[in-house]
Amino acid sequence: DLPDEEADAGDDEEKIDYFGFIRKMPPKLRVDLLQEIKPHQQAIVFSQMDPSDMANILKGLPVEDSLGIVLTMKDISVSPSELQQLADELTESAKNLPMPFDGLGRIGELSGQISAEEWNDILGSTDELKKKNPELAKNTSEAMELIRERSLSFEDLESTEIIDDAFVGRVMERFERSRLSTGAKVSVPYLLLDSHSSVTEKIMKEYTEETRKYYQEQLQGYEKQREEDEEAKLRIEQLRNLHRNVFMRHVHIELGKIWEKKDS
């Protein structure tokens, strides 16, 4: 049996992944791309894909299109040259597909990187915008409502009902594995610095009594340094803001999942 096993291994090594680029595309783009081709071509693509990838794409297609692919696959036969030709055609077609962009989601993420005061100043400047760009400022009430709904700065966490203990736990799990934009590892006490007591309490719940005591001691040390040294104050507050930015990035990732469920 050994020669046959060796032959099978060789076949696996030589197999070409003609449509691997489709697997790496966002789900909606994969569906959009395949809807542009005929059932026979769709079946060819599916014949080269992993069953789980096939299933995910089928779920995004109209049921009648899915049935057409299933029926066509029953008798599919294709040569390597046909596979390569179709792969080349789809690669070119994919270049012309519009990329999905969650504008509101990105605006929400942006709000998390700016202080609440600065963000409110930006959103509150509609009168000034009307003077400078009246066309852009027309009928902004609905857009502003949606933007405010998605906006969340660090200072707003204390008054947001959606930020419960479970939510903070998921965010902290990601946060602790993160690094600052400088490349340095994150440090929880910098995140706690100047945080509202309700936010601090939710974060601290993730740790043992011993760890909470250690973090509290570090926090007191930072506060003392700020009082005694102006340069240290500037450095510490810059690091605090970097930690908040990382934390809020993960907050908005979690919020994005919630909004996606609401919108679906």
C-alpha positions as CSV (number, residue, x, y, z in Angstrom):
1,D,0.0,0.0,0.0
2,L,2.9,2.3,0.6
3,P,3.4,3.4,-3.1
4,D,-0.2,4.4,-3.4
5,E,0.0,6.5,-0.2
6,E,3.1,8.2,-1.6
7,A,1.3,8.9,-4.9
8,D,-1.7,10.4,-3.0
9,A,0.7,12.6,-1.0
10,G,2.3,13.8,-4.3
11,D,-1.2,14.6,-5.7
12,D,-1.9,16.8,-2.7
13,E,1.4,18.7,-3.1
14,E,0.7,19.4,-6.7
15,K,-2.9,20.5,-6.3
16,I,-3.3,24.1,-7.4
17,D,-5.5,26.5,-5.4
18,Y,-7.1,28.2,-8.4
19,F,-9.7,30.1,-6.4
20,G,-7.9,30.7,-3.1
21,F,-8.3,34.5,-3.6
22,I,-12.1,34.1,-3.4
23,R,-11.8,32.5,0.0
24,K,-9.9,35.5,1.3
25,M,-12.5,38.0,0.1
26,P,-15.1,39.5,2.5
27,P,-18.3,37.3,2.5
28,K,-20.5,39.8,0.6
29,L,-17.8,40.4,-2.1
30,R,-17.6,36.6,-2.7
31,V,-21.3,36.4,-3.3
32,D,-21.3,39.5,-5.5
33,L,-18.5,38.1,-7.6
34,L,-20.1,34.7,-8.1
35,Q,-23.5,36.3,-9.0
36,E,-21.8,37.8,-12.0
37,I,-21.1,34.4,-13.7
38,K,-23.3,31.6,-15.0
39,P,-24.3,28.5,-13.0
40,H,-21.8,26.3,-14.9
41,Q,-19.0,28.6,-13.9
42,Q,-20.2,28.9,-10.4
43,A,-20.3,25.1,-10.2
44,I,-16.7,25.0,-11.4
45,V,-15.6,27.3,-8.6
46,F,-17.5,25.3,-6.0
47,S,-15.9,22.1,-7.3
48,Q,-12.5,23.4,-6.1
49,M,-13.6,24.8,-2.7
50,D,-13.7,23.3,0.8
51,P,-17.3,22.3,1.8
52,S,-17.4,24.8,4.6
53,D,-16.5,27.7,2.3
54,M,-19.1,26.4,-0.2
55,A,-21.7,26.4,2.4
56,N,-21.0,29.9,3.6
57,I,-21.3,31.2,0.1
58,L,-24.5,29.3,-0.7
59,K,-26.1,30.8,2.4
60,G,-25.6,34.3,0.9
61,L,-27.1,33.5,-2.5
62,P,-30.8,33.5,-3.4
63,V,-32.1,29.9,-2.8
64,E,-32.9,29.4,-6.5
65,D,-29.3,30.3,-7.5
66,S,-28.0,27.9,-4.9
67,L,-30.2,25.1,-6.3
68,G,-28.9,25.9,-9.8
69,I,-25.3,25.5,-8.6
70,V,-26.1,22.2,-6.8
71,L,-27.8,20.7,-9.9
72,T,-25.0,21.8,-12.2
73,M,-22.3,20.4,-9.8
74,K,-23.8,16.9,-10.1
75,D,-22.2,16.4,-13.6
76,I,-19.4,18.9,-13.5
77,S,-16.2,18.1,-15.4
78,V,-13.4,20.6,-15.9
79,S,-9.8,20.7,-17.2
80,P,-6.9,22.5,-15.6
81,S,-6.8,25.0,-18.5
82,E,-10.5,25.8,-17.9
83,L,-9.9,26.3,-14.2
84,Q,-7.0,28.7,-14.9
85,Q,-8.9,30.6,-17.5
86,L,-11.9,31.1,-15.1
87,A,-9.6,32.0,-12.2
88,D,-8.0,34.7,-14.4
89,E,-11.3,36.1,-15.5
90,L,-12.6,36.2,-11.9
91,T,-9.4,37.9,-10.7
92,E,-10.0,40.7,-13.2
93,S,-13.7,40.9,-12.3
94,A,-12.9,41.1,-8.6
95,K,-10.8,44.3,-9.2
96,N,-13.9,46.1,-10.4
97,L,-16.2,45.2,-7.5
98,P,-17.0,48.0,-5.1
99,M,-15.4,47.4,-1.7
100,P,-17.8,47.4,1.2
101,F,-17.2,50.2,3.7
102,D,-19.0,50.7,7.0
103,G,-18.9,54.5,7.1
104,L,-21.0,54.8,10.3
105,G,-18.8,52.1,12.0
106,R,-15.6,54.0,11.1
107,I,-17.1,57.2,12.4
108,G,-17.9,55.4,15.7
109,E,-14.3,54.2,15.9
110,L,-13.1,57.8,15.2
111,S,-15.2,59.1,18.1
112,G,-13.4,56.7,20.4
113,Q,-10.0,58.2,19.6
114,I,-11.1,61.8,20.4
115,S,-12.1,63.3,23.8
116,A,-15.8,63.7,24.3
117,E,-15.4,67.5,24.5
118,E,-13.5,67.7,21.1
119,W,-16.0,65.3,19.5
120,N,-19.0,67.3,20.7
121,D,-17.4,70.5,19.4
122,I,-17.1,68.8,15.9
123,L,-20.7,67.6,15.9
124,G,-22.0,70.9,17.2
125,S,-20.5,73.0,14.4
126,T,-23.3,72.6,11.9
127,D,-24.0,76.4,11.9
128,E,-20.4,77.1,11.0
129,L,-20.6,74.4,8.3
130,K,-23.7,76.0,6.8
131,K,-21.7,79.3,6.2
132,K,-18.7,77.5,4.7
133,N,-20.4,74.7,2.8
134,P,-24.2,75.2,2.7
135,E,-24.8,72.3,0.2
136,L,-23.1,69.8,2.5
137,A,-24.9,71.1,5.5
138,K,-28.4,70.6,3.9
139,N,-30.7,68.0,5.6
140,T,-28.1,66.8,8.1
141,S,-30.5,66.1,10.9
142,E,-31.0,62.4,10.1
143,A,-27.3,61.8,9.4
144,M,-26.4,63.6,12.6
145,E,-28.8,61.4,14.6
146,L,-27.2,58.3,13.2
147,I,-23.7,59.6,13.9
148,R,-24.5,60.5,17.5
149,E,-26.0,57.1,18.0
150,R,-22.8,55.4,16.9
151,S,-20.5,57.9,18.7
152,L,-18.8,56.9,21.9
153,S,-15.8,58.5,23.6
154,F,-13.9,57.2,26.6
155,E,-15.5,59.8,28.9
156,D,-19.0,58.7,27.8
157,L,-18.5,55.1,29.0
158,E,-19.9,55.9,32.5
159,S,-23.3,56.8,31.1
160,T,-23.7,54.1,28.5
161,E,-26.0,51.2,29.5
162,I,-24.6,48.8,26.9
163,I,-21.2,48.8,28.6
164,D,-21.9,46.2,31.2
165,D,-19.5,43.8,33.1
166,A,-19.7,41.1,30.3
167,F,-18.9,43.7,27.6
168,V,-15.9,45.1,29.6
169,G,-14.7,41.5,30.1
170,R,-14.6,40.9,26.4
171,V,-12.9,44.2,25.7
172,M,-10.2,43.6,28.5
173,E,-9.4,40.2,27.1
174,R,-8.5,41.9,23.8
175,F,-6.9,44.9,25.4
176,E,-4.4,42.9,27.5
177,R,-3.1,41.2,24.4
178,S,-2.6,44.6,22.6
179,R,0.3,46.9,22.2
180,L,0.4,50.7,22.0
181,S,1.1,52.5,18.8
182,T,4.7,52.9,20.1
183,G,5.0,49.1,20.2
184,A,5.1,48.9,24.0
185,K,2.8,46.5,26.0
186,V,-0.3,47.9,27.6
187,S,-0.5,48.6,31.3
188,V,-3.9,48.5,33.0
189,P,-3.1,51.3,35.6
190,Y,-2.6,53.9,32.8
191,L,-6.1,52.9,31.6
192,L,-7.5,53.4,35.1
193,L,-6.0,56.9,35.5
194,D,-8.7,59.6,35.7
195,S,-11.4,57.0,34.8
196,H,-14.8,57.4,36.2
197,S,-15.4,55.2,39.3
198,S,-18.0,53.1,37.6
199,V,-15.7,52.4,34.7
200,T,-12.8,51.6,37.1
201,E,-15.1,49.2,39.0
202,K,-16.0,47.3,35.9
203,I,-12.4,46.9,34.8
204,M,-11.2,45.9,38.3
205,K,-13.8,43.2,38.5
206,E,-11.7,41.2,36.0
207,Y,-8.8,40.8,38.5
208,T,-8.0,39.2,41.9
209,E,-7.9,41.2,45.1
210,E,-4.1,41.0,45.0
211,T,-3.9,42.3,41.4
212,R,-6.3,45.1,42.2
213,K,-4.2,46.2,45.1
214,Y,-1.1,46.2,42.9
215,Y,-2.8,48.3,40.3
216,Q,-4.1,50.7,42.9
217,E,-0.5,51.2,44.2
218,Q,0.8,51.9,40.7
219,L,-2.1,54.3,40.1
220,Q,-1.3,56.2,43.3
221,G,2.4,56.4,42.2
222,Y,1.4,58.0,38.8
223,E,-0.8,60.5,40.5
224,K,2.0,61.5,42.9
225,Q,4.5,61.9,40.0
226,R,2.0,64.2,38.2
227,E,1.7,66.4,41.2
228,E,5.5,66.7,41.7
229,D,6.9,66.9,38.2
230,E,5.5,68.8,35.2
231,E,7.4,66.7,32.7
232,A,6.3,63.5,34.3
233,K,2.7,64.8,34.2
234,L,2.9,65.3,30.5
235,R,4.4,61.9,29.8
236,I,2.0,60.1,32.1
237,E,-1.1,61.8,30.5
238,Q,0.2,61.0,27.0
239,L,0.5,57.3,28.0
240,R,-2.9,57.5,29.5
241,N,-4.4,58.7,26.2
242,L,-2.5,56.0,24.2
243,H,-4.0,53.4,26.5
244,R,-7.5,54.9,26.1
245,N,-7.2,54.8,22.4
246,V,-6.3,51.1,22.4
247,F,-9.1,50.3,24.8
248,M,-11.7,52.3,22.8
249,R,-10.6,50.6,19.5
250,H,-11.6,47.3,21.1
251,V,-14.8,48.8,22.6
252,H,-15.9,49.8,19.1
253,I,-15.1,46.4,17.7
254,E,-17.5,44.9,20.2
255,L,-20.1,47.6,19.5
256,G,-19.7,46.8,15.8
257,K,-20.8,43.2,16.4
258,I,-23.9,44.5,18.3
259,W,-24.8,46.9,15.5
260,E,-24.3,44.2,12.9
261,K,-26.8,42.0,14.7
262,K,-29.3,44.9,15.0
263,D,-29.0,45.7,11.3
264,S,-29.3,42.2,10.0
